[in-house]
C-alpha cells in the first residue's frame, strides 16, 4: 500500500481517502468467466459493467481518466449528498409513452371483457396489496392463512385499476374482473402481460429429485451449446449467475417476470420445478411447456393437501393441463404412482417416454456408487 502511495505521489496523484476500491459487477458473462473484477484488471469482458464505490461515505473511486478531465485522472472526488427526488408516476398513455415502455391497455389484457372501450393503462400486476403501484392489476385470492379480498380497498387506494377476485367479492373504485377461479384467471392475465418467454420450457414434478433434474437438464443444454437456465429451489440459475428466490415455485408474477427477463437476456431453454403447491395455486401457468417429467411421489405436504390422492391430483395437473398439446411426458416407471401419470399423459395425447428399471425408452440396467456419485448402465429402446 505504501509503495502504491509513493508511486501516486511521483505521478502527481492524490492518495485515496477511502479504503474502498472499485469493483466491477459483470452481467451476462460467458460461462467460466469471473463475475467480479478488481479495479486493476483492465481486460475487457462481454456484458454490462456496473461500478460500485463508497457512495455511502460520499466518495466515489475511479481508476484511469475522467471524462473531460486531466489525462492523469483523479482517484477520488467528493460527491454531494442528495436527497432522492420523489416523482409522481403517471399511468395515462402519454406518461407511459414518455417513459419508453410498451402500452398495455386493460381491454387488450382481458380480451375486451369486463371493461368498456380500451380501459386504463396497465403498468404491472401484484398479489400483495403492499406492493401495488398505480396502474397495477391486483389479484385478491382466498388463501390458507390470509384472505386477499380483505385488502381490495387498500389495493385500490394504492392505485390498482382492476381487481381479479371471486364474483361475490366487493370491489369499488376499480374494474372487477370476476371469476370463480381467480388464481387461474390472474395467471392468464399475467401471461398476456409478460408474453415473451424462452422458446423451450420444460417442467419437473415429484416429491424428490426435482432440483437435481432441472439443474442437470440446464447443464446438458449448456453442453449442447444452448443458452439455458433453471428455476427452482436453488433459485434462478444460468451459466454465469445464480439468484436465490427462497421458493421452489415463486408466485405467478415473479415466475413469469423471471421467465420474460431470461428471454430478454437471450435464454432459449429453461427448466423449472413444478411443486404441488405451485400447481394447485396456478403459479406455473401461461408459458409454453413443451415437456414435463415425473420423478416419484411419497408422503409429503399432507398438511396442505390433506390426502395422498389430492397430493397426486395436484401433480397430475402438470400433465393434464399445463403441458401444451402435442408435448412430451417423461415418467420414472419404478414408482407406485407412475401408472396413474402414464394414464393421464396418454389420455392427453402426449408423447410418452418411460425411464427406470421398468422403463421402455431408457432402461436402467445397473448402478454402482462411487466416491463422486454413481456410475449408471443404461439401455436405450
FENVENHU-V907385 format. One line per field, one symbol per residue. ss: DSSP state (H for helix, E for strand, C for the rest). phi: phi as a letter, one per 30 degrees, with the letter a starting at -180 (. if undefined). psi: psi as a letter, one per 40 degrees, with the letter a starting at -180 (. if undefined). Layout:
ss: ???
phi: ???
psi: ???
//
This chain:
ss: CHHHHHHHHHCCCCCCCCCCCCEEEECCCCCCCCCEEECCCCCCCCCCEEEECCHHHCEEECCCCCCCCCCCCCCEEECCCCCCCCCCCCCCHHHHHHCCCCCCEHHHHHCCCCCCCCCCECCEEECCHHHCCCCEEEECCECCCCEHHHHHHHHHHCCCCEEEECCCCCCCCCEEEECCCHHHHHHHHHHHHHCCCCCEEEEEECCCCHHHHHHHHHHHHHHCCCCEEEEECCEEEECCCEECCCCCCCCHHHHHHHHHHHHHCCCCEEEEECCHHHHHCCCCCCCCEEEEEECCCCCCCHHHHCCHHHHHHHHHHHHHHHEEEEEEEEEECCCCCHHHHHHHHHHHCCEEEEEECCCCCEEEEEEEEECCEEEEEEEEC
phi: .ddddddddddicdddcbddcdbcccchddejcddbbdddccddbdkdccccbdddcicbcbcjdddicdddibdabdcddcddddbdcdcddddddddicddbdddddcijdibcididdcclbaccddcdcejdcccccdcdcbcdddcdddddddjdcabcadeddcbbjadccdadbdddddddddddddhcbedcbbbbbkdbjddddddddeddddddjcdbbbbledjccbdcabcdcibdbddddddddddddddddjdcbbcbdcddddddchcbcjcdcdabbccabbdahddcdjbdddddddddeeddbdddeidbbcbdddddcdedddddddddiddcbcbjdcdcdbcddabbdbdclacccbcci
psi: ddddddddddeeiiiheiehiihhhhifiiheiiehiidehehhiiihhhhhagdeeeihhhiahiheaideihdiihhihhhhhhhhhieiddddddefihhhiddddefeieihadiihheaiiehdeehiheihhhhihaddihddeeddddddeeheihhiideihhheihhghhdgddddddddddddddhiidhhiihiidieddddddddddddddeeihiiihadeahhaeeihhhdeidhiidddddddddddddeehehhhihgidddddefefidihhdiiihdihihifeddddidddddddddddddddhiheaihhhheeideddddddddddefihhhiiadeiddhhhdihhiidebihihhhi.
//
